[in-house]
């Protein structure tokens, strides 16, 4: 069983795996398009977390984790508790292209675009929210920072994440002055 990580799973998978490979998911775009009312925000002050939305012209690079043999059931239960806390994600089996040239079916969490937590905001709107929001697992900025740093470590380019990161830094610097 394979699991695709494109956000916090990149730097905090939380399950046992036997290998990981850089992978690409075609037809989906990574963006901060899900309001977070649990982990990186609250009901009163929602944050934003990454989600995948269908976009035939896009692809998303991330990590494919091969779940350790015998840990599949435990991993699915863990991921469902973590990722489906508000039912804004849909659990899908999708084809990933690994960097080594192979293709694998993988468990992937994508946004339910009909869910009330789905949002399409400009990068400026996203930056304002991310610079200020905090939730049960910490600040929204830390989530962006950790994801951006892990992508950089993996040599995965995501110009939108980089631009958003710089916008958030600018907002935080203005507030600190």
Helices and strands as residue ranges (DSSP letters): E 2-5, H 8-11, E 17-36, E 47-67, H 72-83, E 89-98, E 103-111, H 123-132, E 134-135, E 138-139, H 140-153, H 159-176
